[in-house]
Amino acid sequence: MRVSVPTIPSDILRGAAAYRRSLPTYVVNRVSRFLSAGNVAVLTGAGVSVDSGIRAYRGSKGSYLNPNYKPIFYHELMEPSARGKAFRQRYWLRSYLGYPPVRDAEPNPIHFILAALQYSGKTPYLITQNVDGLHHKAIREFWDDSRRAEHILELHGTLHSVKCSHGHQTDRQTFQDMLGAANPQWQAYAEELERSGSKPRTNPDGDVVLPEGTKYDEFVIPECPRCLLEDRRNTMQKPEVIFFGESISQEVKDKSFDIVDKSDKLFVIGTTLATFSAFRLVKHALEQGKEVLVLNVGPTRAHDLAKVTVLDIPAGDVLPAIAQRTLRSAATENAAIAKMLASGVVKAPPGDYDDPIPRPTGL
């Protein structure tokens, strides 16, 4: 089976040098007018979470621009063979070490500004390609689980839940604890990383790059506890994220199209639109005659679409002013909105590709 990592067409990348950075004043005015009437759907990507310390996939320092980065594909992870088991051992060891930084990440000002716009009703629905759960964190103080589930669609799933090949679901932190109990040496190593402040290079999908020679074949993957209750032994488990080569469910696809259908415009932020599941939403909006505006740094697949406005500037440079202008008096008079607009941490990830993780002894 041949599966490749989605990317931006080469002709767009070749012309990237000609793209000009947009002027902040123009962007603030343009986006504020775009949002002012409300009923705008929002589509976000990995660029939104960079200021939370989570690396982007494709930007100037994205994981997929690193020639040494090799993601695991769906058919490899779920193959019911010794080869598949080896892929699962590799994935779960890397994910065991890489999940805590994603779990503990906090929303940055972009997440909170988008939450404030959503809370105000200007942008009722948000679709995200991110699997980090930070859009939920940004608004959970004011919206309960059911409302968040209705208004935030995680297009590519979530890292915070695990599902076995028979459909049994386990909370990710519970599974994280199970992994630690099954692998006490790696648990001790992870705890030492925490104590020393050494952080492995965490990729956007929550795994890390480990040194050559790591003994993946000794890593133990726990049995699915629900399968054991059904007298079945099963270690074929994966996080509830969409891996390369895996299709999103029909339910999620239908909901993403429905959000675009019932919105008047589409605001795209922090994504190159390299994945087809996101890009087709832009095309669907255009087919319906809806205005689409993209805010991103660098080239995107939307650069080839004549009817799309693409603004090249870091979102964090302009969104605070956009929010103030769009929300007007609500920015200060509505307590929930004011609190969100004043919230957020900025913790940019390291800009290099070198993995600073110390080599584990005997592992």
C-alpha positions, 0 to 999 in steps of 0.5 A: 500500500502506497500512502504519502504525507499530504503536502502543498503542490510544488508550483505553489511552493516554488512561487512562495518567494513572491508572496508578500507579508500583509500589512498589520493595519490592512489585515485588522481592517479586512478581517474585522469587516469579514467577521462583523456580521457574524455567522462565520465558520472557523477552520484552524490548523497546527499554526494556532497551537505553536504559541502553546509550545506544540510544533507545527507540521509544515511551517518554516520549522514544521516536522514534515520539513525535517527529512528524518521525520517518518510518521507511522501510517494507519495500515502499519499501526493496525496490521495484525502481525508481528510487523504491526506489533513492532510498529505499535511498540515504536508508536506507543513508546514514543507517544508515552514520552511525548503525550505529557507535554501535549496533555499539559499544554495551555491555550495561548492567546489565539485560542482564547480570542477564537473562544471569545469570538465563538462565545459572542456568536460571531463565529458559532462553529469551529472546526479544528484539524488539531488533536491537542484539545486546546480549543476545548480548554480555552472555553470549557470554563463557560461551556459544558461538555455537550455545548463544546461537542456541538460547536467544536468539531475535531476533524482529525480526532483527539489524542486524549482518548484511546480505542482498541480494534474492537471499539472499546474506549479508554481515557488517555491518561488511564492508558498512560498510567497502564503503559507506565505500570507495564514498563517500569523502567520507562516510567522511571525514565519519564519521571527523571525527564520531568525532574531534570527538566529535559524535554524530548522533541514532541511532534504535533501528533504527540510522539517524540523522536528517540535516539538510534538504538532504542529497544522498542521490541521490549516495550509492553503494550497493555491489553485492552481492559474491556476485551479482557472482560470479554475473554479476549486478549487484544493489544491493538489500540490507537489514540482516537486520531486520524492517522495518515492512510485512515479516513475520517468517519462519515459522521465527522465528514457530514458534520464538517460540511453541515457547518459550512452549509449553515454558515455565511463565510469561512475563516481559515487560520493557521493551516496550509490546507495540505490535508484534503479533509480541510481543503475540500471544506474551502472548495465546498464553501466556494462552490456555494458562493461563500466568501473565504478568508485565510490567515496564515504564514507562508504558502497554502493550497488556497494560493491557487484559488482565485476567489480566496483572500489569503493574508500572510501574517502571524495571527498573534500579531493581529488577532487582539486588535481584530477581536477588540474591533469586532466585539466592540463594547462586549470586549470589556463589558461582558465578563466572560469575553473580557476574561478570555481576551486577557488569557493565554500563555505564549510558549513557543517551541524550540526552533531546531530539529535536534532532539535534546533528550538524553540517551536512556541507559539500557533501554 
